[in-house]
Amino acid sequence: MTKPRVPRATHDKADAATKAPASQAGHDFWRRFAPKDPGQSPKYLQLRDAVLAGIREGYWSLGDRLPPEKDLALATGLSLGTVQKAYRELVQDGAVDRKQGRAGSFVNREPRQVDTVWHFLFSDERRENFFPVFPQVDRIHRHRSRGSWNMHMQWVEDEVVEIDRIVDIGHEFLVYSQFIIDARVYDQARKDKRTALEGVNLRRELNLTVQRMTYDIRIEPLPRDICSKIGVEAKTIGMVVEIFSSASPAHYGSFQRIFVPRTQFFMRIDSQAPRSA
C-alpha cells in the first residue's frame, strides 16, 4: 500500500508562535484557523473548534502555552467572555489544562492512534493495509432529543450520551463521528474512571460485546457545521453511514453516525469485528 501522505510539519510556525509576543501569536493563530464558514454555531464554540484544529494540525503541541485570554480576545475581535467560555470548554473536554503554580492555559492533548478499528477502515487499495486512525473527542454531551437511534434503541427511557469525534484518517482527510449510547450504560461503564476518551476504542472502553451490525447509508450534502469541523467546503457531497450495533446484554446496543466527505479512497465495511489486542 502506498504510504499515507503526512502533511508538511508545522512546528516551524508553532515555534515562531511560541517565541512571538502573545498578542502576535494570537493574531497568527486566528489568521490561519479562523472559521471560513462559521454558520450559526455560537462564537465560543467556533473559537473552541479553531483551537482544537490548531492542536490537531500541530500548530500547538503537547505542553504549549495558549495565548492569554485578553490577548486572544484582541486578536480575534471576540469578547473576553466568549474567549473565557471557549477556554472553559477546552478544559472540560481535557484538551487544555490550567496548572496550579503556572499562569496560563496549556495544551493537554496529542493525537493518539486507536487500535482494533472497525468502522474507519480506509485504504487506497482493496487490501488489508489500512490507514492509521487518530480520533479526537470534539465534545461529550447528554440530551433527550430524538433521532434515528430511537428506532433501534427502544429501551432508552431518558437520556443518551453522545460522543462526537473528529477522526483523522492517516493524515489524508477527516471524518466526523457521532456515537450514541444509553446514559445508564455509559455511566455504568465509566464509573470511577477518570481517564479521557481520547484515542480509545469505544467498543472496548464501554464494555460492548457486539453481536450484529446494521448499516444504513445515503449520499447527501453534509451539514454545514460538520463541513466546518472536518475542513471541507459547505454543502460538500458526502456519505452518511448510520450504524446500529446490537450487543449483549441487549440494552447495551449503540448507534453511530459517520460523515465521510468525498474521497478517492476505499472504505471497508466488515460484518465481523476485529480481534482485540
Helices and strands as residue ranges (DSSP letters): H 11-19, H 22-33, H 43-56, H 69-76, H 80-93, E 96-97, E 106-107, E 121-123, E 133-143, H 149-152, E 160-169, E 173-182, H 183-189, H 202-205, E 209-221, H 224-229, E 237-248, G 250-252, E 254-261, E 266-268
